């Protein structure tokens, strides 16, 4: 039995860590111009170029903002649905409605959004027919728009159902309904019950997942690729663009961005989990 | 034990394959080459984004090379950047037997692949059908101001053109001044895609600003570029408030522009293949009132080519397929307006008279202009550095401003 655990760790290192470490090392060397056919030896030029252009920083904050807004809205909506409609959501049809979006890949959701919300899309045509708008240009910019409305909407529609299912499960497993009843019987108001009992229980049990989803959205690719603007772009889109660029001598800049992004996400993840561990012990 | 076996397999799967095929063209006759090719498999990486091209490849080329030369032709999807990434990756990993044998490329990819020595050659002179090609034609023998030197075989030639919906626009702009008036009169119906096609349009604009169709010929000239491009960015930034989405963003690809043209959001479009409108009108995507035309100062005309990867394991096979693609038979089929609708790279005067007649009998396009109609408005592709700089500066000077 002991041998088993040993092999498990070996496998984790071999399949989980090694490829990741190797590709990270490769990206790091590439970013300093050490490897790469079009590069000619160690240089800091690419790192300098990335920070000087300011595009990376813009892209980073843009991505954080979109991921944060999407996560906060998704979680809030899911919490509200859970607490307000907990019983109804367990019905057959409604639970099907929740499961359905989970089965739709991001790329499909994006194309669907283009069909529905673009200036030549379904709603634009409908509004034009019934006379609300008088032409294509009257319809608001909802995709490829400066405020990333399209991206945020798809993020929410993809992520919200997941949180809803998660919260519904926790609600049941942690017996939130009974706890709430108990608090009410002890004289707490409805408001106090929600803010002091139900919500803390739900969030405490799930906040690691919420944070992980935030990181996941930070690195999303297809959805911002299809629905985003040309500038600023979300991080993954920026990285892929830099890696595939026409000027071979600047491909290393893509690796610089990839390295920084990996470091940020890794640190965030490590902090997240080490924090969780110490908290678990306290409990 | 099982785990150990798995690890060994994993490592052996990662190790480079030692198989290699080097051939010496001086010592081989064409017959030897086709003999070596017989019964082999050729991997062809090409752009698969057009139904008519895919139809030509899948329903004509693949069965024909199987029947004629017993060659198994396998297609992999991938264009410009993917091809460069793949070959560059293999070069970095010192892979001796590459995944692809032949690639379909245009000038920018040729330039990149030559930079990293990713192509094998020169081989084109050894192809029997090269005798029908006029390599002195500046639009075929020179690719982005770089001599082709038999490192890639021409496959198609076409001119860049603009198009408009004649039912909604009476006189389309043919120079920058008219374009300025046009966008003011028809706001949000024009844009420039941030891709190869859009940059090709910008090259035509740059050429116009230089004052002559030949203004950008010759090697890259930094001071000339600086002067002309700053005029161009000033022009675009001054007018972009009248562009699509008020110039706050630009479409990533020109296929997106085609869609927006099809649904009436845009009234002007552009593309290679003399605008590339024949197929789209035939499919019903574009209105029948679509018309193609060239810019007053000229639009870029260039050829696209077939190359062989430096580490191809089946060079004889790739040569056989490429030679067939350059044959009068395959080129004639490709020129049909109902099909791939792509101009031949063969010089009719060099062809046997029966083939000359067949090319002449070919029905004409119904909607798009013929390449011959635009001939006096054709300009050469400038040095690739112009494109590199345009890409970079269009982003920093226009999109991000």
Interface residues (C-beta under 8 A of the other chain):
Chain A: X7 X10 X11 X14 X35 X36 X37 X38 X53 X55 X119 X120 X136 X137 X141 X144 X145 X146 X229 X230 X231 X243 X244 X245 X246 X247 X248
Chain B: X3 X7 X10 X81 X82 X84 X85 X88 X91 X92 X108 X112 X115 X116 X187 X188 X194 X245 X248 X249 X250 X251 X252 X260 X263 X264 X265 X387 X388 X391 X392 X395 X396 X399 X400
